[in-house]
């Protein structure tokens, strides 16, 4: 939520979460992939709305 909704960068998010930048990137990547998987299960992947590649 901090990264995407609050538009914080990785360093700001890591400081608030009390973890490393790499950990923030890992959490974000896993969350995006989990969301994409769930949306595909709901049939939204067929509409071209899902792209698993996320740029930081």
PyMOL Python script that loads the backbone (N, CA, C, O; Angstrom):
from pymol import cmd

cmd.read_pdbstr("""\
ATOM      1  N   UNK A   1       0.824  -1.190   0.000  1.00  0.00           N
ATOM      2  CA  UNK A   1       0.000   0.000   0.000  1.00  0.00           C
ATOM      3  C   UNK A   1       0.867   1.252   0.000  1.00  0.00           C
ATOM      4  O   UNK A   1       0.551   2.231  -0.676  1.00  0.00           O
ATOM      5  N   UNK A   2       1.945   1.223   0.746  1.00  0.00           N
ATOM      6  CA  UNK A   2       2.818   2.395   0.795  1.00  0.00           C
ATOM      7  C   UNK A   2       3.423   2.688  -0.573  1.00  0.00           C
ATOM      8  O   UNK A   2       3.490   3.842  -0.997  1.00  0.00           O
ATOM      9  N   UNK A   3       3.858   1.645  -1.253  1.00  0.00           N
ATOM     10  CA  UNK A   3       4.511   1.826  -2.555  1.00  0.00           C
ATOM     11  C   UNK A   3       3.544   2.304  -3.625  1.00  0.00           C
ATOM     12  O   UNK A   3       3.863   3.235  -4.365  1.00  0.00           O
ATOM     13  N   UNK A   4       2.386   1.699  -3.724  1.00  0.00           N
ATOM     14  CA  UNK A   4       1.509   1.965  -4.853  1.00  0.00           C
ATOM     15  C   UNK A   4       0.425   2.995  -4.559  1.00  0.00           C
ATOM     16  O   UNK A   4       0.157   3.848  -5.404  1.00  0.00           O
ATOM     17  N   UNK A   5      -0.195   2.944  -3.411  1.00  0.00           N
ATOM     18  CA  UNK A   5      -1.274   3.890  -3.111  1.00  0.00           C
ATOM     19  C   UNK A   5      -0.744   5.190  -2.520  1.00  0.00           C
ATOM     20  O   UNK A   5      -1.260   6.268  -2.815  1.00  0.00           O
ATOM     21  N   UNK A   6       0.276   5.089  -1.695  1.00  0.00           N
ATOM     22  CA  UNK A   6       0.860   6.297  -1.098  1.00  0.00           C
ATOM     23  C   UNK A   6       1.998   6.854  -1.951  1.00  0.00           C
ATOM     24  O   UNK A   6       2.537   7.920  -1.653  1.00  0.00           O
ATOM     25  N   UNK A   7       2.359   6.135  -3.006  1.00  0.00           N
ATOM     26  CA  UNK A   7       3.384   6.527  -3.982  1.00  0.00           C
ATOM     27  C   UNK A   7       4.739   6.827  -3.348  1.00  0.00           C
ATOM     28  O   UNK A   7       5.436   7.757  -3.755  1.00  0.00           O
ATOM     29  N   UNK A   8       5.102   6.026  -2.344  1.00  0.00           N
ATOM     30  CA  UNK A   8       6.413   6.172  -1.713  1.00  0.00           C
ATOM     31  C   UNK A   8       7.441   5.378  -2.498  1.00  0.00           C
ATOM     32  O   UNK A   8       7.116   4.366  -3.119  1.00  0.00           O
ATOM     33  N   UNK A   9       8.681   5.840  -2.465  1.00  0.00           N
ATOM     34  CA  UNK A   9       9.721   5.073  -3.146  1.00  0.00           C
ATOM     35  C   UNK A   9      10.170   3.921  -2.243  1.00  0.00           C
ATOM     36  O   UNK A   9       9.732   3.798  -1.099  1.00  0.00           O
ATOM     37  N   UNK A  10      11.041   3.095  -2.781  1.00  0.00           N
ATOM     38  CA  UNK A  10      11.479   1.893  -2.062  1.00  0.00           C
ATOM     39  C   UNK A  10      12.154   2.255  -0.741  1.00  0.00           C
ATOM     40  O   UNK A  10      11.879   1.635   0.286  1.00  0.00           O
ATOM     41  N   UNK A  11      13.029   3.247  -0.762  1.00  0.00           N
ATOM     42  CA  UNK A  11      13.769   3.619   0.454  1.00  0.00           C
ATOM     43  C   UNK A  11      12.828   4.124   1.556  1.00  0.00           C
ATOM     44  O   UNK A  11      12.992   3.763   2.722  1.00  0.00           O
ATOM     45  N   UNK A  12      11.855   4.949   1.195  1.00  0.00           N
ATOM     46  CA  UNK A  12      10.892   5.451   2.185  1.00  0.00           C
ATOM     47  C   UNK A  12      10.087   4.300   2.781  1.00  0.00           C
ATOM     48  O   UNK A  12       9.880   4.229   3.992  1.00  0.00           O
ATOM     49  N   UNK A  13       9.643   3.410   1.916  1.00  0.00           N
ATOM     50  CA  UNK A  13       8.847   2.270   2.357  1.00  0.00           C
ATOM     51  C   UNK A  13       9.651   1.372   3.285  1.00  0.00           C
ATOM     52  O   UNK A  13       9.147   0.915   4.311  1.00  0.00           O
ATOM     53  N   UNK A  14      10.903   1.122   2.921  1.00  0.00           N
ATOM     54  CA  UNK A  14      11.773   0.272   3.744  1.00  0.00           C
ATOM     55  C   UNK A  14      11.979   0.878   5.131  1.00  0.00           C
ATOM     56  O   UNK A  14      11.968   0.167   6.135  1.00  0.00           O
ATOM     57  N   UNK A  15      12.164   2.186   5.177  1.00  0.00           N
ATOM     58  CA  UNK A  15      12.371   2.852   6.462  1.00  0.00           C
ATOM     59  C   UNK A  15      11.146   2.696   7.358  1.00  0.00           C
ATOM     60  O   UNK A  15      11.275   2.386   8.543  1.00  0.00           O
ATOM     61  N   UNK A  16       9.968   2.907   6.799  1.00  0.00           N
ATOM     62  CA  UNK A  16       8.730   2.787   7.572  1.00  0.00           C
ATOM     63  C   UNK A  16       8.498   1.350   8.026  1.00  0.00           C
ATOM     64  O   UNK A  16       8.077   1.108   9.158  1.00  0.00           O
ATOM     65  N   UNK A  17       8.778   0.390   7.126  1.00  0.00           N
ATOM     66  CA  UNK A  17       8.562  -1.024   7.449  1.00  0.00           C
ATOM     67  C   UNK A  17       9.665  -1.591   8.327  1.00  0.00           C
ATOM     68  O   UNK A  17       9.496  -2.658   8.916  1.00  0.00           O
ATOM     69  N   UNK A  18      10.782  -0.901   8.422  1.00  0.00           N
ATOM     70  CA  UNK A  18      11.901  -1.391   9.219  1.00  0.00           C
ATOM     71  C   UNK A  18      12.587  -2.575   8.579  1.00  0.00           C
ATOM     72  O   UNK A  18      12.982  -3.519   9.264  1.00  0.00           O
ATOM     73  N   UNK A  19      12.730  -2.530   7.255  1.00  0.00           N
ATOM     74  CA  UNK A  19      13.380  -3.638   6.541  1.00  0.00           C
ATOM     75  C   UNK A  19      14.265  -3.068   5.435  1.00  0.00           C
ATOM     76  O   UNK A  19      14.355  -1.852   5.265  1.00  0.00           O
ATOM     77  N   UNK A  20      14.906  -3.942   4.699  1.00  0.00           N
ATOM     78  CA  UNK A  20      15.797  -3.510   3.624  1.00  0.00           C
ATOM     79  C   UNK A  20      15.026  -3.160   2.353  1.00  0.00           C
ATOM     80  O   UNK A  20      13.865  -3.534   2.192  1.00  0.00           O
ATOM     81  N   UNK A  21      15.694  -2.436   1.457  1.00  0.00           N
ATOM     82  CA  UNK A  21      15.100  -2.122   0.155  1.00  0.00           C
ATOM     83  C   UNK A  21      14.747  -3.404  -0.598  1.00  0.00           C
ATOM     84  O   UNK A  21      13.692  -3.498  -1.225  1.00  0.00           O
ATOM     85  N   UNK A  22      15.640  -4.383  -0.526  1.00  0.00           N
ATOM     86  CA  UNK A  22      15.409  -5.653  -1.214  1.00  0.00           C
ATOM     87  C   UNK A  22      14.163  -6.366  -0.704  1.00  0.00           C
ATOM     88  O   UNK A  22      13.430  -6.981  -1.479  1.00  0.00           O
ATOM     89  N   UNK A  23      13.929  -6.281   0.591  1.00  0.00           N
ATOM     90  CA  UNK A  23      12.746  -6.902   1.176  1.00  0.00           C
ATOM     91  C   UNK A  23      11.472  -6.232   0.666  1.00  0.00           C
ATOM     92  O   UNK A  23      10.484  -6.907   0.376  1.00  0.00           O
ATOM     93  N   UNK A  24      11.497  -4.908   0.558  1.00  0.00           N
ATOM     94  CA  UNK A  24      10.340  -4.179   0.023  1.00  0.00           C
ATOM     95  C   UNK A  24      10.070  -4.638  -1.415  1.00  0.00           C
ATOM     96  O   UNK A  24       8.924  -4.900  -1.780  1.00  0.00           O
ATOM     97  N   UNK A  25      11.112  -4.733  -2.215  1.00  0.00           N
ATOM     98  CA  UNK A  25      10.956  -5.160  -3.609  1.00  0.00           C
ATOM     99  C   UNK A  25      10.381  -6.571  -3.685  1.00  0.00           C
ATOM    100  O   UNK A  25       9.523  -6.857  -4.521  1.00  0.00           O
ATOM    101  N   UNK A  26      10.859  -7.450  -2.807  1.00  0.00           N
ATOM    102  CA  UNK A  26      10.351  -8.823  -2.778  1.00  0.00           C
ATOM    103  C   UNK A  26       8.879  -8.856  -2.400  1.00  0.00           C
ATOM    104  O   UNK A  26       8.089  -9.544  -3.046  1.00  0.00           O
ATOM    105  N   UNK A  27       8.503  -8.122  -1.361  1.00  0.00           N
ATOM    106  CA  UNK A  27       7.098  -8.068  -0.933  1.00  0.00           C
ATOM    107  C   UNK A  27       6.207  -7.552  -2.064  1.00  0.00           C
ATOM    108  O   UNK A  27       5.147  -8.115  -2.336  1.00  0.00           O
ATOM    109  N   UNK A  28       6.645  -6.481  -2.715  1.00  0.00           N
ATOM    110  CA  UNK A  28       5.852  -5.895  -3.807  1.00  0.00           C
ATOM    111  C   UNK A  28       5.713  -6.866  -4.969  1.00  0.00           C
ATOM    112  O   UNK A  28       4.625  -7.025  -5.523  1.00  0.00           O
ATOM    113  N   UNK A  29       6.794  -7.505  -5.334  1.00  0.00           N
ATOM    114  CA  UNK A  29       6.762  -8.453  -6.441  1.00  0.00           C
ATOM    115  C   UNK A  29       5.816  -9.606  -6.152  1.00  0.00           C
ATOM    116  O   UNK A  29       5.013  -9.987  -7.004  1.00  0.00           O
ATOM    117  N   UNK A  30       5.911 -10.153  -4.965  1.00  0.00           N
ATOM    118  CA  UNK A  30       5.036 -11.276  -4.591  1.00  0.00           C
ATOM    119  C   UNK A  30       3.568 -10.852  -4.562  1.00  0.00           C
ATOM    120  O   UNK A  30       2.692 -11.604  -4.989  1.00  0.00           O
ATOM    121  N   UNK A  31       3.305  -9.651  -4.060  1.00  0.00           N
ATOM    122  CA  UNK A  31       1.924  -9.165  -4.001  1.00  0.00           C
ATOM    123  C   UNK A  31       1.351  -8.956  -5.396  1.00  0.00           C
ATOM    124  O   UNK A  31       0.211  -9.335  -5.664  1.00  0.00           O
ATOM    125  N   UNK A  32       2.128  -8.363  -6.275  1.00  0.00           N
ATOM    126  CA  UNK A  32       1.660  -8.125  -7.649  1.00  0.00           C
ATOM    127  C   UNK A  32       1.406  -9.447  -8.370  1.00  0.00           C
ATOM    128  O   UNK A  32       0.407  -9.587  -9.075  1.00  0.00           O
ATOM    129  N   UNK A  33       2.297 -10.409  -8.198  1.00  0.00           N
ATOM    130  CA  UNK A  33       2.112 -11.710  -8.839  1.00  0.00           C
ATOM    131  C   UNK A  33       0.890 -12.439  -8.268  1.00  0.00           C
ATOM    132  O   UNK A  33       0.148 -13.076  -9.014  1.00  0.00           O
ATOM    133  N   UNK A  34       0.679 -12.349  -6.958  1.00  0.00           N
ATOM    134  CA  UNK A  34      -0.488 -12.988  -6.351  1.00  0.00           C
ATOM    135  C   UNK A  34      -1.777 -12.350  -6.864  1.00  0.00           C
ATOM    136  O   UNK A  34      -2.750 -13.048  -7.146  1.00  0.00           O
ATOM    137  N   UNK A  35      -1.782 -11.029  -6.982  1.00  0.00           N
ATOM    138  CA  UNK A  35      -2.956 -10.330  -7.503  1.00  0.00           C
ATOM    139  C   UNK A  35      -3.210 -10.711  -8.957  1.00  0.00           C
ATOM    140  O   UNK A  35      -4.352 -10.963  -9.341  1.00  0.00           O
ATOM    141  N   UNK A  36      -2.160 -10.754  -9.764  1.00  0.00           N
ATOM    142  CA  UNK A  36      -2.304 -11.123 -11.172  1.00  0.00           C
ATOM    143  C   UNK A  36      -2.852 -12.535 -11.310  1.00  0.00           C
ATOM    144  O   UNK A  36      -3.710 -12.787 -12.156  1.00  0.00           O
ATOM    145  N   UNK A  37      -2.369 -13.450 -10.494  1.00  0.00           N
ATOM    146  CA  UNK A  37      -2.847 -14.828 -10.525  1.00  0.00           C
ATOM    147  C   UNK A  37      -4.332 -14.892 -10.188  1.00  0.00           C
ATOM    148  O   UNK A  37      -5.096 -15.590 -10.855  1.00  0.00           O
ATOM    149  N   UNK A  38      -4.735 -14.170  -9.161  1.00  0.00           N
ATOM    150  CA  UNK A  38      -6.142 -14.172  -8.759  1.00  0.00           C
ATOM    151  C   UNK A  38      -7.023 -13.533  -9.835  1.00  0.00           C
ATOM    152  O   UNK A  38      -8.114 -14.032 -10.113  1.00  0.00           O
ATOM    153  N   UNK A  39      -6.573 -12.464 -10.428  1.00  0.00           N
ATOM    154  CA  UNK A  39      -7.351 -11.824 -11.492  1.00  0.00           C
ATOM    155  C   UNK A  39      -7.474 -12.730 -12.710  1.00  0.00           C
ATOM    156  O   UNK A  39      -8.517 -12.765 -13.364  1.00  0.00           O
ATOM    157  N   UNK A  40      -6.411 -13.459 -13.010  1.00  0.00           N
ATOM    158  CA  UNK A  40      -6.479 -14.428 -14.120  1.00  0.00           C
ATOM    159  C   UNK A  40      -7.516 -15.504 -13.822  1.00  0.00           C
ATOM    160  O   UNK A  40      -8.259 -15.914 -14.714  1.00  0.00           O
ATOM    161  N   UNK A  41      -7.573 -15.964 -12.569  1.00  0.00           N
ATOM    162  CA  UNK A  41      -8.570 -16.969 -12.181  1.00  0.00           C
ATOM    163  C   UNK A  41      -9.982 -16.442 -12.397  1.00  0.00           C
ATOM    164  O   UNK A  41     -10.900 -17.206 -12.697  1.00  0.00           O
ATOM    165  N   UNK A  42     -10.149 -15.134 -12.243  1.00  0.00           N
ATOM    166  CA  UNK A  42     -11.458 -14.504 -12.421  1.00  0.00           C
ATOM    167  C   UNK A  42     -11.755 -14.199 -13.890  1.00  0.00           C
ATOM    168  O   UNK A  42     -12.818 -13.667 -14.214  1.00  0.00           O
ATOM    169  N   UNK A  43     -10.822 -14.534 -14.771  1.00  0.00           N
ATOM    170  CA  UNK A  43     -11.030 -14.340 -16.203  1.00  0.00           C
ATOM    171  C   UNK A  43     -10.583 -12.999 -16.740  1.00  0.00           C
ATOM    172  O   UNK A  43     -10.818 -12.701 -17.912  1.00  0.00           O
ATOM    173  N   UNK A  44      -9.952 -12.187 -15.927  1.00  0.00           N
ATOM    174  CA  UNK A  44      -9.536 -10.869 -16.395  1.00  0.00           C
ATOM    175  C   UNK A  44      -8.247 -10.908 -17.208  1.00  0.00           C
ATOM    176  O   UNK A  44      -7.947  -9.958 -17.931  1.00  0.00           O
ATOM    177  N   UNK A  45      -7.493 -11.976 -17.104  1.00  0.00           N
ATOM    178  CA  UNK A  45      -6.263 -12.110 -17.887  1.00  0.00           C
ATOM    179  C   UNK A  45      -6.541 -12.164 -19.374  1.00  0.00           C
ATOM    180  O   UNK A  45      -5.708 -11.748 -20.179  1.00  0.00           O
ATOM    181  N   UNK A  46      -7.695 -12.668 -19.740  1.00  0.00           N
ATOM    182  CA  UNK A  46      -8.063 -12.784 -21.145  1.00  0.00           C
ATOM    183  C   UNK A  46      -8.344 -11.436 -21.782  1.00  0.00           C
ATOM    184  O   UNK A  46      -8.336 -11.312 -23.006  1.00  0.00           O
ATOM    185  N   UNK A  47      -8.592 -10.428 -20.963  1.00  0.00           N
ATOM    186  CA  UNK A  47      -8.904  -9.095 -21.485  1.00  0.00           C
ATOM    187  C   UNK A  47      -7.656  -8.267 -21.738  1.00  0.00           C
ATOM    188  O   UNK A  47      -7.742  -7.117 -22.169  1.00  0.00           O
ATOM    189  N   UNK A  48      -6.498  -8.851 -21.470  1.00  0.00           N
ATOM    190  CA  UNK A  48      -5.267  -8.122 -21.663  1.00  0.00           C
ATOM    191  C   UNK A  48      -4.972  -7.129 -20.544  1.00  0.00           C
ATOM    192  O   UNK A  48      -4.145  -6.233 -20.713  1.00  0.00           O
ATOM    193  N   UNK A  49      -5.645  -7.281 -19.400  1.00  0.00           N
ATOM    194  CA  UNK A  49      -5.459  -6.363 -18.295  1.00  0.00           C
ATOM    195  C   UNK A  49      -4.301  -6.787 -17.390  1.00  0.00           C
ATOM    196  O   UNK A  49      -3.818  -5.995 -16.581  1.00  0.00           O
ATOM    197  N   UNK A  50      -3.863  -8.026 -17.528  1.00  0.00           N
ATOM    198  CA  UNK A  50      -2.849  -8.556 -16.636  1.00  0.00           C
ATOM    199  C   UNK A  50      -1.516  -8.627 -17.343  1.00  0.00           C
ATOM    200  O   UNK A  50      -1.404  -9.192 -18.431  1.00  0.00           O
ATOM    201  N   UNK A  51      -0.512  -8.052 -16.722  1.00  0.00           N
ATOM    202  CA  UNK A  51       0.870  -8.164 -17.201  1.00  0.00           C
ATOM    203  C   UNK A  51       1.723  -8.425 -15.976  1.00  0.00           C
ATOM    204  O   UNK A  51       1.767  -7.597 -15.067  1.00  0.00           O
ATOM    205  N   UNK A  52       2.398  -9.555 -15.936  1.00  0.00           N
ATOM    206  CA  UNK A  52       3.145  -9.930 -14.748  1.00  0.00           C
ATOM    207  C   UNK A  52       4.451  -9.169 -14.590  1.00  0.00           C
ATOM    208  O   UNK A  52       5.020  -9.163 -13.498  1.00  0.00           O
ATOM    209  N   UNK A  53       4.940  -8.530 -15.637  1.00  0.00           N
ATOM    210  CA  UNK A  53       6.179  -7.779 -15.534  1.00  0.00           C
ATOM    211  C   UNK A  53       5.901  -6.431 -14.902  1.00  0.00           C
ATOM    212  O   UNK A  53       5.060  -5.671 -15.382  1.00  0.00           O
ATOM    213  N   UNK A  54       6.601  -6.142 -13.836  1.00  0.00           N
ATOM    214  CA  UNK A  54       6.416  -4.879 -13.125  1.00  0.00           C
ATOM    215  C   UNK A  54       7.750  -4.170 -13.053  1.00  0.00           C
ATOM    216  O   UNK A  54       8.750  -4.762 -12.646  1.00  0.00           O
ATOM    217  N   UNK A  55       7.775  -2.927 -13.438  1.00  0.00           N
ATOM    218  CA  UNK A  55       9.029  -2.165 -13.340  1.00  0.00           C
ATOM    219  C   UNK A  55       9.019  -1.386 -12.030  1.00  0.00           C
ATOM    220  O   UNK A  55       7.976  -0.924 -11.567  1.00  0.00           O
ATOM    221  N   UNK A  56      10.179  -1.257 -11.460  1.00  0.00           N
ATOM    222  CA  UNK A  56      10.308  -0.521 -10.183  1.00  0.00           C
ATOM    223  C   UNK A  56      10.615   0.921 -10.453  1.00  0.00           C
ATOM    224  O   UNK A  56      10.761   1.706  -9.517  1.00  0.00           O
TER     225      UNK A  56
END
""", "prot")
cmd.dss("prot")
cmd.show_as("cartoon", "prot")
cmd.util.cbc("prot")
cmd.orient("prot")
